Amino acid sequence: MSMDLGQFHEVFFEESQEHLDALEQGLMALDPSQPDAELLNTIFRAAHSIKGSSGVFGFTALGDITHVMENRLDEWRKEISQPQASQVDHLLTVVDALRHLVSVYQNGEPVDEQWVQDTIDGLNAKFDAYEIKNSEQSQSSEPVVDEDDDEGFGFFEPLEAEAEADDDVGYGFFEEEPAPDEDEGFGFFEEPEPEAEFAAANTEAEDEGWGLFEEPGSSDTSPPQVDAVESKPTETKAPAKSAVSNPTTESAQAAQKSGGTIRVNVEKVDSLINLVGELVITQSMLAMVGQNLDDANQEKMNGVIETLHRNTREIQESVMSIRMLPISFVFNRFPRVARDTAGKLGKKVNLVIEGGDTEIDKGLVEQLADPLTHLMRNSIDHGIESPSDRLQAGKPETGTVRLSARQQGGNIIISVIDDGAGLNRDKILNKARERGMTVNADSPDEAIWPLIFEPGFSTADAVTDVSGRGVGMDVVKKNLSNLGGRIDIDSVPGYGTTLSLILPLTLAILDGMAVSLGSETYIIPLGNIVESIQPNAEQVKTLNGDELLNVRGHYWPVVRLHRVMSVRPRFERITDGIVILTESGKRRFGILVDELLGQQQVVIKSLEQHYKRIPGVGGATVMGDGQVAFILDLESLGADVAATATLEDAS
C-alpha cells in the first residue's frame, strides 16, 4: 500500500521556507575570513534538509540545486576550500532561486529546466574559479554522503548506525530520537519552530525598478537570474556583509527561545474570533435586557453579567493572542534588504533592529513587508550619504538605519530612522512647483514633508533600478490607510529622517467610547480620547471662520460631526453638547456630539465595498440593541483641521 505524500506538500513548502530563511541568515552572518564551524554546520544542514525532502516529493529541480550547494558547503566545512565573499554573495542569489522554485512547485507551474541547469552551472563555475587546497579531495560532482547513505533520499530507510550525526542519513520522518538541533528531513511530526507561522516571502533583493509597487502586469515573474562568473581567482577580502553590519536585534534572541507550537489553519482561528465577537455582542444584549428588570432581580443580574463580562474578556484576550505574532517575522528579512541595497549603491550601512518581540496582528504582519521594504530602501538610497560625503560632513563613513517597534496604547509604532542628510525642503518645493502643485514657501515642514507621498513624486536626479520613478511612497501611504494606520515624518537637514508608522495592534476588537448624535450612535477609539467636556461660552473662539475651544490655554479645533455625517443633531450650539478632545498623531481636535453613552468594547466589522470611502468612517460594529454603529476614523476626520491643531495663541 503506497502512501499519498500529497497531503504533506503544504507542510513541506512551509518548512522549505524555514530552511531557506536559515540558509539566508546563516550566509549573512558568515565571515569568510574567519568562518565559524558551527555556523557552517547549520548552513549545511539547512541545504541538506531541503535536498532530502525535495527528493521524496519528486521536486527534482529543487533537489538538484541544493545537492550542488550542499557539496560546495561541505568543502567549506571540511576546510577543502576557503570561503570567499563573492561566493557568499552568489549563494545568496541561489537562495533566491530556490525560493522561486518552491513557489513554482507550490503553484503547480512548469519548471524551466534550462534555467535550473544554468543555475547549477553558475554555482559550480563560481566555486571552480578559485584554487582549493587538497584538490584531490574535492568532489565537485560527487555526493557528499556515501553511496549507500541515503542515495535516494530515503525517508523511510533504516538509519545507518555509523552515520555521522550531522549528516542525518536517511532523513527519517519517523526517527525515534531526532537530534534537537538538526530538524533534518522536515520533521512533519516534530514541534515546528515559531517561524512556521509566517513563512517569509521572497525578499526580491533585485526588485528591478521597485516592482513591489508598480501597476499590475508590470511585474516580472521570470526566475531570478544567477549571474555568470569569470573563471579567475579573486583574493579573499572583507565579507560582503561589512557593507551592512550584523543587525543588533532583540528579536534574534527571542527567536531562539523555543516553545511548543502547533500549526493551525488561519480560517479556523478567524472563525473562533468571529464566535468570540458574537459572544461580546450577546453580552451587550444581555446587559441591555437586564436594565429593564425590577429592583429585586437587578442586583443578581448585574452580578451574573459582571462574571460573564470577565470570562468573555479572558476568552477574547486568549483567542486574540493566537493571531498575534512578533514583528520580528517581518524585521528578519531586512538585514538582507539593507545589505543588497547598500551594496548596489556603494554605501556602508549599519542596520540596528529593536523591539522585534513586539506583537502585532497576523493580518498586519503579512501586509507590512512591502511598505517597510520600500521605506528601508528609500532611507538607504535618499537618506544615507556616500562614505566620502559622510566623511566630508564630519560623520562616520558608515551610516546607521534603525528599525524599531514599540507599543503605545492600542497602537504599534514602527519607526525607520536614518542618520543621513535629511529631506531637502527646497528640492521638494521645486519639484512640487514643476508638477503644477500649489505650495506656499512659508508653510511649516509638517505641511511640506507629506508632498513626497503624492503619486509620481520623486526628487531623484536620475532613474535607477533602486529609485527615481516616483512609484511607491503613495502606495505605502494608501496601504497603511487601508490598515487603519498612518505615517508621520520628522526630518532635520544634516541629521537624518524618522518615518513613523502608526498602526492598530489588532484588526478585530476595539475599546471605544459610544456617543450619540441625533438618532445615530458612533464609536470613538478609546486610545485617542484625551478628555470630554461641556464647554462654556467663554471657551469658544473663532479664527478664520473655524471654531476653536480654549482648554486650559490650549486651543483645539472643533469638528461638528453632524455636518460630516449629514445627521440632524439634538444640539446645534457647542455649549449645549459634549466636546470630546482627541489626539491622532500630531493632530489634536475636538468632536462635538450630543451625548456620551459610555465605554464599550466592540467587534470591528469591515464595511461593504460600496461604503469603504465614507469620509470619517473606518469601520462598523453591532451594538447590544442590534443597531449598527460607525467607528470613526480620526485620521480622516482630523485631516482638515491639522493646520490649526497646533495654534496655541489664537484669540
C-alpha positions, -999 to 999 in steps of 0.1 A, spaced: 0 0 0 15 33 -11 14 65 9 -1 96 -6 26 122 0 4 150 -14 -11 155 20 23 166 32 30 191 4 18 222 23 39 213 53 69 208 30 65 242 14 63 259 48 93 241 62 112 248 30 108 285 36 120 280 72 152 262 60 157 289 33 154 315 60 181 296 80 203 294 49 200 331 42 205 342 78 235 319 82 251 332 50 245 367 61 262 361 94 292 342 79 326 359 80 346 344 51 379 354 66 371 335 98 343 310 91 326 297 123 325 259 122 291 256 139 276 282 117 288 263 86 272 232 100 239 250 105 240 263 69 250 229 56 221 211 75 196 235 61 206 227 25 208 191 34 172 190 47 158 207 16 176 183 -7 164 152 11 127 162 14 125 175 -22 137 141 -34 110 123 -15 83 145 -30 97 144 -65 107 180 -67 139 171 -85 150 206 -96 150 218 -61 170 187 -50 195 191 -79 204 227 -70 206 221 -32 227 190 -39 253 210 -56 251 237 -30 255 211 -3 286 197 -19 301 232 -21 292 240 15 308 207 26 341 218 10 340 248 34 330 226 64 359 202 57 383 231 50 390 218 15 385 254 3 383 288 19 350 307 17 352 339 -5 330 369 -1 319 368 -37 309 331 -32 287 340 -3 271 367 -24 265 341 -51 250 316 -27 225 343 -16 213 346 -52 210 309 -53 188 311 -22 166 335 -41 165 309 -70 154 282 -45 126 304 -32 114 309 -68 114 271 -73 94 265 -41 69 290 -54 68 273 -88 62 238 -73 36 253 -49 16 269 -77 19 238 -99 38 256 -126 62 240 -151 99 241 -142 123 258 -167 149 230 -169 174 252 -188 172 278 -161 178 251 -135 209 239 -154 222 274 -158 218 280 -121 238 248 -113 265 257 -139 268 292 -125 272 279 -90 299 254 -100 317 280 -121 318 304 -92 335 278 -69 357 263 -96 372 298 -103 392 295 -71 421 273 -62 413 249 -35 437 232 -12 438 194 -13 422 195 -47 425 157 -49 398 155 -22 375 178 -40 344 161 -52 325 188 -71 303 163 -89 301 135 -63 276 133 -35 288 143 -1 275 113 17 284 77 8 265 60 -20 246 38 4 239 67 28 205 80 17 213 79 -21 176 81 -28 168 105 0 152 76 17 130 90 44 118 55 53 150 36 52 167 24 84 194 47 97 229 36 94 244 32 129 277 46 118 263 76 101 275 110 112 251 128 135 252 160 114 245 142 82 212 128 94 214 100 69 180 87 59 161 119 66 139 99 89 105 115 93 98 89 120 130 89 139 126 79 175 152 104 188 159 132 163 188 154 172 174 185 189 194 210 168 191 194 134 154 191 124 165 172 94 140 158 70 113 184 75 100 168 107 64 167 100 56 153 134 81 173 154 75 206 171 78 233 144 97 265 150 76 296 156 87 309 123 64 284 106 35 306 114 47 331 89 70 319 61 90 349 48 83 357 12 110 361 -14 129 392 -5 132 400 -42 166 415 -35 170 427 -70 134 441 -74 144 460 -106 125 492 -108 109 489 -74 85 463 -88 68 459 -54 46 489 -61 42 490 -98 9 485 -115 -4 450 -121 11 434 -152 44 452 -149 59 428 -125 84 402 -138 76 367 -128 105 351 -145 131 332 -125 157 352 -107 189 354 -127 221 339 -113 249 358 -129 276 340 -147 311 344 -133 346 348 -147 369 318 -142 397 336 -124 406 337 -88 400 367 -66 417 374 -34 399 369 -2 386 402 11 363 416 38 329 399 38 302 415 17 282 418 49 306 445 60 285 469 39 257 462 63 269 452 98 252 424 116 219 438 130 217 444 167 183 428 173 164 417 203 142 396 180 172 374 172 174 363 208 137 359 211 136 337 180 160 313 198 136 307 226 118 275 216 83 269 227 57 243 220 37 253 189 11 238 166 1 246 131 -35 259 129 -54 268 98 -59 306 98 -96 301 88 -102 282 120 -87 309 141 -107 336 123 -139 315 128 -131 313 165 -125 350 167 -159 357 150 -176 335 176 -160 354 204 -172 386 187 -207 373 187 -203 364 224 -193 400 231 -224 412 212 -246 388 231 -232 401 264 -241 436 254 -277 425 246 -280 407 280 -268 438 298 -294 459 280 -322 435 288 -311 434 324 -317 472 327 -354 465 324 -357 441 354 -372 451 387 -350 461 415 -352 427 433 -336 409 404 -314 437 391 -286 431 416 -284 394 408 -285 400 371 -257 426 375 -235 400 392 -241 374 365 -234 400 338 -202 410 356 -190 374 357 -199 369 321 -180 401 312 -149 389 330 -150 355 314 -157 369 280 -128 393 283 -104 365 293 -115 343 264 -112 372 240 -77 381 251 -67 344 249 -81 339 214 -67 372 201 -32 362 213 -34 333 189 -34 358 160 -6 379 174 29 374 161 62 391 169 71 418 145 104 400 140 87 378 114 88 410 92 120 425 106 142 395 100 141 400 63 156 435 64 193 427 70 193 412 35 174 441 20 197 466 36 228 446 26 218 443 -10 206 479 -14 238 493 3 259 471 -19 243 483 -51 247 519 -41 283 516 -28 273 527 6 281 514 41 252 509 64 248 495 99 213 482 105 200 482 140 168 463 149 149 470 181 116 458 196 114 426 174 95 409 201 66 434 199 35 415 190 11 426 162 -19 411 145 -10 384 119 -31 402 93 -9 433 97 23 413 97 16 399 63 8 434 48 37 453 63 66 437 44 62 456 12 58 491 27 86 486 51 109 473 23 102 505 3 109 527 33 141 509 41 154 512 6 144 549 5 163 556 37 195 540 23 191 555 -12 179 590 -4 189 594 32 223 578 38 251 596 21 281 580 3 311 573 25 331 602 11 302 627 16 297 615 52 334 619 60 334 654 44 304 662 66 322 651 97 302 619 101 315 583 103 316 567 68 292 540 79 256 553 82 230 539 106 195 529 98 174 520 129 143 498 125 123 497 157 88 488 170 71 497 203 36 495 216 18 527 227 -18 523 239 -38 504 214 -13 511 186 21 498 175 46 524 163 72 512 137 100 536 130 126 537 102 153 561 113 184 571 94 213 595 103 216 607 67 212 641 51 176 646 59 148 657 35 157 686 11 129 711 16 139 733 -13 141 703 -37 107 691 -26 91 726 -31 107 730 -66 96 695 -77 60 703 -64 60 735 -85 72 717 -116 43 693 -112 19 723 -110 11 719 -74 1 749 -53 26 753 -25 35 780 0 72 785 6 63 798 41 45 766 51 58 747 81 78 715 75 48 694 86 29 707 56 58 701 31 70 666 40 37 649 31 42 660 -5 66 630 -10 35 608 -8 19 623 -39 16 598 -68 46 600 -91 65 624 -69 103 619 -68 133 641 -61 158 617 -75 181 632 -101 182 600 -122 162 569 -126 180 538 -114 170 502 -106 165 514 -70 145 546 -72 136 576 -93 103 567 -108 81 582 -81 63 549 -77 60 536 -42 56 562 -15 20 570 -25 12 532 -24 29 530 11 5 556 24 -25 540 7 -17 506 21 -12 520 56 -45 538 54 -63 506 43 -49 490 75 -63 518 97 -28 534 101 -9 564 91 27 576 86 44 606 102 77 623 91 103 641 111 134 653 93 163 676 103 187 686 75 221 671 80 210 648 108 185 624 93 149 614 89 124 595 110 95 577 94 69 565 119 42 541 110 13 541 135 -10 511 133 -37 494 154 -24 463 173 -54 443 161 -79 444 134 -106 426 153 -118 441 185 -116 477 198 -121 495 231 -142 526 223 -165 553 236 -200 551 223 -216 585 216 -250 596 203 -256 621 176 -293 626 167 -307 591 163 -273 576 154 -246 560 175 -209 563 168 -178 548 183 -146 568 190 -114 547 197 -108 550 234 -70 552 230 -73 585 211 -95 603 237 -79 628 259 -110 640 278 -145 652 273 -160 685 284 -192 705 282 -177 739 273 -190 774 283 -193 804 260 -160 819 272 -141 789 259 -154 791 224 -133 812 200 -132 817 162 -102 820 138 -107 825 101 -142 811 104 -130 780 123 -143 772 158 -117 767 185 -121 756 220 -98 771 247 -90 743 272 -65 755 299 -47 778 274 -45 753 246 -68 758 215 -85 728 200 -102 729 166 -138 716 168 -152 692 142 -190 693 141 -197 656 135 -233 661 124 -220 681 94 -196 654 83 -222 627 87 -252 647 74 -271 639 106 -297 662 124 -283 668 159 -302 675 190 -280 704 199 -266 730 174 -247 751 199 -214 739 212 -223 749 248 -253 726 247 -235 694 236 -204 675 246 -169 680 230 -146 650 231 -110 661 228 -89 636 208 -54 631 196 -44 613 164 -6 615 158 2 652 158 -34 663 152 -55 675 181 -91 684 178 -125 682 195 -156 663 182 -190 678 190 -216 652 199 -250 652 217 -243 627 245 -218 602 259 -232 566 261 -202 551 278 -171 530 273 -177 498 253 -157 470 237 -168 465 201 -162 440 174 -149 457 142 -168 447 111 -155 456 76 -177 478 55 -191 465 22 -173 476 -10 -198 504 -16 -192 521 17 -155 519 21 -149 555 12 -173 572 36 -154 602 50 -145 599 86 -156 562 89 -131 534 95 -155 505 101 -187 495 118 -199 474 147 -232 459 160 -244 473 193 -262 455 220 -297 465 207 -288 453 172 -281 488 159 -252 493 135 -228 520 147 -200 535 126 -164 535 141 -149 569 135 -116 573 115 -99 601 134 -71 604 108 -97 613 82 -117 635 105 -87 655 116 -72 660 81 -90 693 75 -81 708 109 -45 697 111 -32 731 101 -49 748 131 -44 720 156 -11 734 168 -22 770 172 -16 779 208 -21 817 207 -55 821 190 -77 847 204 
